[in-house]
Amino acid sequence: MQNETLVQLAVDALEELKGKDIVTIDVREKTSVTDYMIIASGTSSRHVKSLVENVLEKVKEQGVRPLGSEGLEGGEWALLDLGNVVVHVMQVPTRQFYDLERLWQGAEQSRAQHGPDAE
């Protein structure tokens, strides 16, 4: 599956369960670890878990095998490693604390254009 298609699949899965403030960051020119990072917020630990589990379900339906996941037990911050796409879902205070968008500020960033948080 092409990177852009995988990114859109993950973003759609996050939007489907009302993920907040979804941002896609193109990090191809900044790191060799991954090509894209997707960052979204959940409103509670249950919401964070549900968002990541929905992305996991949708990508598996398309034949994508995740390389790993972290944080699903706690629900404050969960990570899903899809290889060329890494999905971070956090509760708002955790997201503000780590401020990944600022960390990758030199990379191209775009916000999801659907849902209640669209500009």
C-alpha positions in Angstrom: 0.0 0.0 0.0 1.3 3.4 -0.9 2.2 5.8 2.0 -0.3 8.4 1.1 -3.1 5.8 0.9 -2.1 4.4 4.3 -2.0 7.9 5.8 -5.5 8.6 4.5 -6.8 5.3 5.7 -5.5 6.1 9.2 -6.8 9.6 9.2 -10.2 8.4 8.1 -10.3 5.8 10.9 -9.4 8.5 13.4 -12.1 10.8 12.1 -14.6 8.0 12.1 -14.4 7.8 15.9 -14.2 11.6 16.4 -10.4 12.0 16.9 -9.6 15.6 17.6 -7.0 17.9 16.0 -5.6 15.4 13.6 -2.2 16.4 12.1 -0.2 14.6 9.5 3.6 15.4 9.4 5.8 14.5 6.4 9.1 13.6 8.0 10.8 12.0 5.0 13.4 14.7 4.8 14.0 14.8 8.6 14.5 11.1 9.6 15.0 7.6 8.2 12.8 6.1 10.9 9.5 6.7 9.2 8.0 8.8 6.4 4.8 10.2 8.0 3.6 10.8 11.5 0.0 11.3 12.4 -0.9 12.9 15.7 -4.4 13.0 17.1 -6.1 13.7 20.4 -8.6 11.6 22.3 -10.8 12.9 25.1 -10.2 10.1 27.6 -8.1 6.9 28.0 -11.0 4.9 26.6 -11.2 7.2 23.6 -7.5 7.0 22.9 -7.6 3.2 23.0 -10.7 3.1 20.7 -9.1 5.4 18.2 -5.9 3.3 17.9 -7.9 0.1 17.8 -10.0 1.5 15.0 -6.9 2.4 13.0 -5.5 -1.0 13.7 -8.7 -2.7 12.5 -8.9 -0.7 9.3 -5.3 -1.2 8.2 -5.5 -4.9 8.9 -8.6 -5.1 6.7 -6.4 -3.7 3.9 -3.7 -6.3 4.5 -1.3 -4.0 6.4 0.6 -5.7 9.2 1.6 -3.3 12.0 5.1 -3.5 13.2 4.1 -2.8 16.8 2.0 -0.8 19.2 2.7 0.9 22.6 0.6 2.4 25.3 -2.8 0.7 24.7 -3.0 -0.4 28.3 -2.7 3.0 29.8 -4.6 5.1 27.3 -2.7 8.4 28.0 -0.6 8.0 24.9 -0.8 5.2 22.3 1.5 4.6 19.4 0.8 2.4 16.3 3.9 1.7 14.1 2.8 0.9 10.6 6.3 1.1 9.2 6.3 4.2 6.9 3.5 5.7 9.0 3.5 6.1 12.8 0.3 7.1 14.5 0.3 8.8 17.9 -2.9 9.3 19.8 -2.8 11.2 23.1 -5.0 12.8 25.6 -4.8 16.6 25.3 -2.6 17.4 28.3 -0.1 14.7 27.2 -0.1 16.1 23.7 0.5 19.6 25.0 3.4 18.4 27.2 5.2 16.5 24.5 4.4 19.0 21.7 5.5 16.8 18.8 4.3 19.3 16.3 6.9 21.7 17.6 9.6 19.0 17.6 9.0 18.4 13.9 8.2 22.1 13.1 10.6 22.1 10.1 8.6 19.3 8.4 5.5 19.8 6.3 2.4 19.6 8.4 -1.3 19.4 7.4 -4.5 19.2 9.4 -7.4 16.9 8.6 -10.0 18.9 6.7 -13.1 17.0 7.9 -15.0 17.0 11.1 -15.7 19.6 13.8 -12.0 20.7 14.1 -11.6 21.5 10.4 -10.4 25.0 9.6 
